[in-house]
Structure formats: C-alpha cells, structure tokens
Amino acid sequence: MEKKTMGSNLLLGLAALIWGVAFVAQSVGMEYVGAFTFNASRFLIGGAVLIPLIRAGNRGKERNKAGEKMAVKGGICCGFVLFVASSFQQFGVAHTTVGKAGFITALYIVIVPLLGIFMKKKVSWSVWLSVVLATVGMYLLCMTEGLKVGRGDVLVFLCAVCFSFHILVIDYFSPKADGVVISCVQFFTAGICSAVMALIFETVSIASVAAAWAPILYAGVMSCGVGYTLQVVAQKNTDPVLASLILSLESAFSLLAGWVILGQKLSPKELGGCLLVFLAIILAQIPVKKKA
C-alpha cells in the first residue's frame, strides 16, 4: 500500500472516530438545550468553519457564476433534507443509547440501494442479504421484552431513511458544483431552519446555549468542519469502496464512545444486533462482479 493511500485511510478512520464521538456530544447537549437549538448552533458553526476553506480553494480561480448558482441551489435542497434528518436523529438520541443510535443511523448505507429500485436500478444479491441481516439485527437491537420498539429507536430509524434521501440529493448535485460550497450552504440552510423551529417550539436562552458550549462546539467544529474536510481530502487518494467501509466504522466508534464516556452498556442481545447490523452495512458496500 502506498504511503499516500495509507495516510488517506488513516484520515478517514479519524473522520469516522470524530463522527462516532459526535453522538456523545449530541446526547450530552440535549441535557442543556432543545434539539432544534442544538442543531441550529452546530450547523451555523459548521457552515462558518467552512468559509475559510472555500476562500482558500477559490484563490486565483475565475468566478463561475453558473456553478455558484448550482451550488447554492444544491446546498439549499441538501440543507432542508439534512434539517429533517438531523431533527429526527437529535430527538431520537435523547430517548435511546448512543451506541444504538450510531448503528441505526448507519442503516442508510443499506437503505440507499433499496431506494434505487424506484430509479429502475438493479439490486444485487449482497444488498438483499444485507437487508435480511439488518432486519434481524434491528429486531435484536430495538425490540424489548414486551415486543415494543423504543420511541428513540423509531426516530433514529426515520433519520436513517431521511439520510438515504440526503445521499441521493447530494449524488445529484455534487457532480455539478463545488462540494465544499454545497456543504457550506447546506449547513447554513439546516441551521436557519432549525433556528426558526427553535424560536417557535423551544425556549431559547443564551445561558443554556453557553452551558452546552462544549458539545455544540465539538459537533459544529469537529463533526461538521473537521470531519467533512478530512473526508474530502482523504477520498482523493483512496478507493471509494474502501473509503465507505472505513467511514462505516463510525457506528462502532459511537458504541465505544457511549460506553467509555457515558458508561452506557448494551445487553448481549443488543450487542448481537449491533454485530448483525454492522455486517449488513459492510456487505451492502462490497461491489459484486457482473457476469460477462
């Protein structure tokens, strides 16, 4: 393995670690502020962090007005979907463990190929097998003794479905405009939407936001700004399939972070469910060779 590739893979692993720990920040942040307030704060910070990166990348380049318009349009569309997805996730994290939230959210990797059916795309046998594994894993992970699914688990699953649509929207706009600009606009869009909802449904105070400064800064600067930058830089020198496999470690890191930092433990049944979901996530990303 070349040094560049190895270095890129390490950066992707670091990005997955940052995103995994971000679930802890989201859980802790909910102790001080409402879900919409937390998301508004972190997304606005995330958007602000990317502005210097955009300026640095545009130095010496001629302005492309058509590309800028497409980036703004794509960013607004992606930002609205991100707002809906992150709202489900933030409310869900408040009612379930960090580890379970990480694994359920990562199911978007399995859901995206299934959505391809509606776009007349063929689904490989590996994806169908991953769906079966994910279904059994979700049963073990979410079902209680009373055969009831937790409220938080349902909300996080809805978040995974929304993130699947988010990926498809990004897939449509990313080849047509600068990815960093799209990401910056989407963060500001999601942040503004969250701020409006916070003003309507929550009691927003400077004191409560200040009390949650640590988790908000981590989620804004590290998860949005640093994590995204690492992904953009690292994916230039590594295989896309390998990159997605490394990034899927985010779910495993969320489980470890919840255990180490918050002391949240899962039962053997729930751990078995996590294992099956993780296997499903990996299987869904492995390309199947087409017959000649």
C-alpha positions in Angstrom: 0.0 0.0 0.0 1.4 3.4 -1.0 2.1 6.0 1.7 -0.5 8.4 0.3 -3.2 5.7 0.4 -2.2 4.6 3.9 -2.2 8.3 5.1 -5.7 8.9 3.4 -7.1 5.7 5.1 -5.9 6.9 8.5 -7.5 10.3 7.9 -10.8 8.6 7.0 -10.5 6.5 10.2 -10.0 9.7 12.1 -13.1 11.2 10.5 -15.2 8.1 11.4 -13.9 8.5 15.0 -14.9 12.1 15.1 -18.4 11.4 13.8 -18.8 8.4 16.2 -17.9 10.6 19.3 -20.3 13.3 17.9 -23.2 11.1 19.0 -22.0 11.6 22.6 -21.9 15.3 22.1 -25.5 15.2 20.8 -26.6 13.2 23.7 -24.9 15.5 26.3 -26.1 18.6 24.5 -29.7 17.6 25.0 -29.2 17.9 28.8 -28.9 21.7 28.3 -30.8 22.8 25.2 -33.6 21.6 23.0 -33.0 19.6 19.8 -33.7 22.4 17.4 -31.5 24.8 19.4 -28.6 22.4 19.4 -28.8 21.7 15.7 -29.1 25.4 14.9 -26.0 26.1 16.8 -23.9 23.3 15.5 -24.9 23.8 11.8 -24.3 27.5 11.8 -20.9 26.9 13.4 -20.2 24.2 10.8 -21.1 26.5 8.0 -18.9 29.3 9.3 -15.9 26.9 9.7 -16.1 26.0 6.0 -16.0 29.6 4.8 -12.2 30.0 5.1 -11.8 26.7 3.3 -13.8 27.9 0.4 -11.9 31.2 0.2 -8.6 29.3 0.2 -9.8 27.0 -2.5 -11.0 29.9 -4.7 -7.8 31.9 -4.6 -6.5 32.5 -8.2 -9.6 31.0 -9.8 -12.1 32.8 -12.1 -15.6 33.0 -10.8 -18.1 30.5 -12.3 -21.5 32.1 -11.8 -23.4 29.1 -13.2 -21.5 26.8 -10.9 -22.1 29.1 -7.9 -25.9 29.2 -8.6 -26.0 25.4 -8.8 -24.0 25.1 -5.6 -26.4 27.4 -3.8 -29.5 25.5 -5.2 -28.0 22.2 -4.3 -26.9 23.4 -0.9 -30.5 24.6 -0.1 -32.0 21.3 -1.2 -29.5 19.2 0.7 -29.8 21.5 3.7 -33.5 21.1 4.0 -33.2 17.3 3.9 -30.3 17.4 6.4 -32.5 19.6 8.7 -35.3 16.9 8.7 -32.9 14.0 9.1 -30.9 15.6 11.9 -34.0 16.7 13.7 -35.2 13.0 13.9 -31.7 12.0 15.0 -31.4 14.6 17.7 -34.8 13.8 19.2 -34.0 10.1 18.9 -30.6 10.3 20.6 -32.4 11.8 23.7 -34.5 8.6 24.0 -32.0 5.8 23.2 -28.4 5.0 23.8 -25.5 6.5 21.8 -24.4 3.1 20.5 -27.8 2.1 19.3 -28.3 5.5 17.6 -25.0 5.1 15.8 -25.8 1.7 14.3 -29.4 2.5 13.4 -28.3 5.7 11.7 -25.7 3.8 9.6 -28.6 1.8 8.1 -28.8 4.5 5.4 -26.0 2.5 3.7 -28.4 -0.4 3.3 -31.5 1.7 2.5 -29.9 3.7 -0.4 -29.5 0.7 -2.7 -33.1 -0.3 -2.0 -34.3 3.2 -3.0 -32.5 2.6 -6.2 -35.3 0.1 -7.1 -37.6 3.1 -7.7 -35.0 4.6 -10.0 -35.0 1.3 -12.0 -31.6 0.2 -10.7 -30.9 -3.5 -10.2 -30.2 -4.6 -6.6 -27.5 -7.2 -6.1 -27.9 -10.4 -4.0 -25.4 -8.9 -1.5 -27.8 -6.0 -0.8 -30.8 -8.3 -0.3 -28.7 -10.4 2.1 -27.6 -7.3 3.9 -31.3 -6.3 4.3 -32.1 -9.7 5.9 -29.1 -9.3 8.3 -30.1 -5.7 9.1 -33.7 -6.7 9.8 -32.7 -9.4 12.2 -30.1 -7.1 13.8 -32.7 -4.3 14.2 -35.0 -6.8 15.9 -32.4 -7.8 18.4 -31.3 -4.2 18.9 -34.6 -2.5 19.3 -37.2 -5.0 20.5 -37.9 -5.0 24.2 -39.3 -7.9 26.3 -42.8 -6.5 25.7 -42.2 -6.7 21.9 -42.3 -2.9 21.8 -39.9 -0.7 19.8 -38.5 2.3 21.7 -39.5 5.8 20.7 -35.9 6.9 20.3 -35.1 3.9 18.0 -38.1 4.7 15.7 -37.0 8.4 15.5 -33.4 7.4 14.6 -34.6 4.9 12.0 -36.6 7.7 10.4 -33.4 9.7 10.5 -31.6 6.9 8.6 -34.4 6.9 5.9 -34.0 10.7 5.6 -30.2 10.5 5.3 -30.7 8.0 2.5 -32.6 10.7 0.6 -29.9 13.1 1.6 -27.3 11.0 -0.1 -29.4 10.8 -3.3 -29.8 14.5 -3.4 -26.1 15.0 -2.9 -25.4 12.5 -5.6 -27.5 14.6 -8.0 -25.9 18.0 -7.2 -22.3 17.1 -6.3 -21.0 16.5 -9.9 -22.5 19.8 -11.0 -20.9 22.2 -8.4 -18.2 22.6 -5.8 -18.8 20.0 -3.0 -17.4 22.3 -0.2 -19.7 25.2 -1.2 -22.7 22.8 -1.3 -21.8 21.6 2.1 -21.4 25.1 3.5 -24.7 26.3 2.1 -26.5 23.1 3.4 -25.1 23.7 6.9 -26.4 27.3 6.9 -29.8 26.2 5.5 -30.2 23.4 8.1 -29.0 25.9 10.8 -31.5 28.6 9.8 -34.4 26.0 9.5 -33.5 24.7 13.0 -33.3 28.2 14.4 -36.8 29.1 13.2 -38.2 25.9 14.7 -36.3 26.6 18.0 -37.8 30.1 18.2 -41.3 28.6 17.6 -41.3 25.5 19.8 -38.4 25.9 22.3 -37.4 28.4 25.0 -34.0 29.7 23.7 -31.7 31.3 26.2 -28.0 32.5 25.9 -27.3 30.9 29.3 -28.5 27.4 28.2 -26.5 27.6 25.0 -23.4 28.8 26.9 -23.8 25.8 29.3 -23.8 23.5 26.3 -20.8 25.2 24.6 -18.5 22.1 24.7 -20.9 19.6 22.9 -22.1 22.3 20.5 -18.5 23.3 19.5 -17.5 19.7 19.1 -20.5 18.9 16.9 -20.1 22.1 14.9 -16.3 22.5 14.5 -15.1 18.8 14.7 -18.1 16.9 13.3 -19.2 19.4 10.6 -16.0 21.3 9.8 -13.0 19.0 10.5 -14.8 15.7 9.8 -16.0 16.8 6.4 -12.7 18.3 5.4 -10.8 15.1 6.3 -13.3 13.2 4.2 -12.9 15.5 1.1 -9.1 15.5 1.4 -8.7 11.7 2.1 -11.0 10.4 -0.6 -8.8 11.9 -3.3 -6.2 9.2 -2.7 -8.1 6.1 -1.8 -10.6 3.7 -3.3 -14.3 4.8 -2.9 -15.4 1.3 -1.7 -12.6 1.2 0.9 -13.4 4.7 1.9 -17.0 3.8 2.6 -16.0 0.8 4.6 -13.7 2.8 6.8 -16.3 5.5 7.3 -18.8 2.9 8.4 -16.7 2.4 11.5 -18.5 5.5 12.7 -21.2 3.2 14.2 -18.7 1.1 16.1 -16.9 4.2 17.4 -20.3 5.6 18.6 -20.8 2.3 20.6 -17.3 2.6 22.2 -17.7 6.3 22.9 -21.0 5.8 24.6 -19.5 3.1 26.8 -16.2 4.9 27.6 -17.5 8.4 28.1 -21.1 8.0 29.2 -20.9 4.5 30.7 -23.8 3.3 28.5 -23.8 -0.5 28.3 -25.8 -2.8 25.9 -27.1 -6.3 26.7 -25.7 -9.3 24.9 -28.8 -9.4 22.7 -28.3 -5.7 21.7 -24.6 -6.3 21.1 -25.6 -9.2 18.8 -27.9 -6.9 17.0 -25.1 -4.3 16.5 -22.9 -7.0 15.1 -25.5 -8.1 12.5 -26.3 -4.5 11.5 -22.5 -3.8 11.1 -22.1 -6.9 8.9 -25.1 -5.8 6.9 -23.5 -2.3 6.4 -20.2 -3.8 5.2 -21.9 -6.3 2.9 -24.0 -3.6 1.3 -20.8 -1.7 0.3 -18.9 -4.6 -1.2 -19.3 -4.5 -5.0 -20.5 -7.6 -6.8 -18.7 -8.6 -10.0 -21.0 -8.6 -13.0 -21.1 -11.6 -15.3 -19.5 -11.1 -18.7 
